Amino acid sequence: MVQRKIKRCCIDVNEHVFKPVAIPFKELETQLLTKEEVTVLYYADYFGLKQVEAAKKMGISQSSCSRDLRIARKKIATALFENQAIKFDSEPELDKKKEVIL
């Protein structure tokens, strides 16, 4: 059976990086957040949408939304408490014409 790839509606983060002050980037470990993880954080934590609502806006299932949110929160907590950088990944294979709909 061929696994189909679902195109998700994600925000564009342009590979931004957040890091602790006064520590050179090359000396830091990095937590990489995917566009899906950033987008689900944006909807669920920034706008306060329920997972079902965020999933609908992204075009994914609620379980995928829940998994992405759990992974993103874990990566951010790890970066904060272990003095790591947070890098936002931009994935070129996703359809960049899709926009965030609020």
C-alpha positions in Angstrom: 0.0 0.0 0.0 1.4 3.4 -0.9 1.3 6.0 1.8 -0.1 9.2 0.6 1.3 12.5 1.6 -1.2 15.0 3.0 -0.7 18.6 2.2 -1.1 20.7 5.3 -2.0 24.4 5.6 1.0 25.9 7.5 2.4 29.3 8.3 5.7 30.4 6.8 8.4 30.9 9.4 11.4 31.6 7.2 13.9 29.6 9.2 14.0 31.9 12.2 16.1 30.9 15.2 15.7 31.8 18.9 18.7 31.2 21.2 19.9 32.0 24.7 21.7 35.4 25.0 25.5 35.5 25.2 26.1 31.9 24.0 27.4 31.6 20.4 25.0 29.6 18.2 27.7 27.1 17.1 28.1 26.1 20.8 24.4 25.3 21.2 22.4 22.2 20.6 19.3 22.9 18.5 15.6 21.8 18.7 14.1 21.9 15.2 10.4 22.7 15.0 8.6 21.8 11.8 6.1 24.1 10.1 3.3 21.8 11.3 4.5 22.1 14.9 4.8 25.9 14.7 1.4 26.2 13.0 -0.4 24.0 15.6 1.2 26.1 18.4 0.1 29.2 16.7 -3.5 28.1 16.5 -3.8 26.2 19.8 -1.6 28.3 22.2 -1.5 31.8 20.6 -5.1 32.0 19.4 -6.5 29.5 22.0 -8.3 27.3 19.5 -9.3 23.8 20.5 -7.4 21.0 18.8 -10.4 20.1 16.6 -10.7 23.7 15.3 -6.9 23.9 14.7 -6.9 20.6 12.9 -9.7 21.8 10.6 -7.8 24.9 9.7 -4.7 22.9 9.0 -6.5 20.2 7.0 -5.4 17.4 9.3 -7.0 15.0 11.8 -7.4 15.9 15.5 -5.0 13.1 16.5 -2.3 14.4 14.2 -2.9 17.9 15.6 -2.6 16.5 19.1 0.6 14.7 18.3 2.2 17.7 16.7 1.2 19.9 19.6 2.6 17.5 22.2 5.9 17.2 20.3 6.3 21.0 19.8 5.7 21.7 23.4 8.2 19.0 24.5 10.8 20.5 22.1 10.3 24.1 23.4 10.4 23.0 27.0 13.6 21.0 26.4 15.2 24.0 24.7 14.2 26.4 27.5 15.4 24.2 30.4 18.6 22.9 28.7 19.8 26.2 27.1 19.3 25.1 23.5 18.4 27.1 20.4 15.0 26.7 18.7 15.1 26.7 14.9 12.0 26.9 12.8 12.3 24.6 9.8 10.8 25.6 6.4 9.9 22.6 4.2 10.0 23.4 0.5 7.8 20.5 -0.5 4.7 22.0 1.1 2.4 24.2 -1.0 3.4 27.7 -0.1 0.4 29.2 -1.8 -1.9 28.1 1.0 -2.4 30.8 3.6 -3.3 30.8 7.2 -7.1 31.3 7.6 -8.3 32.8 10.8 
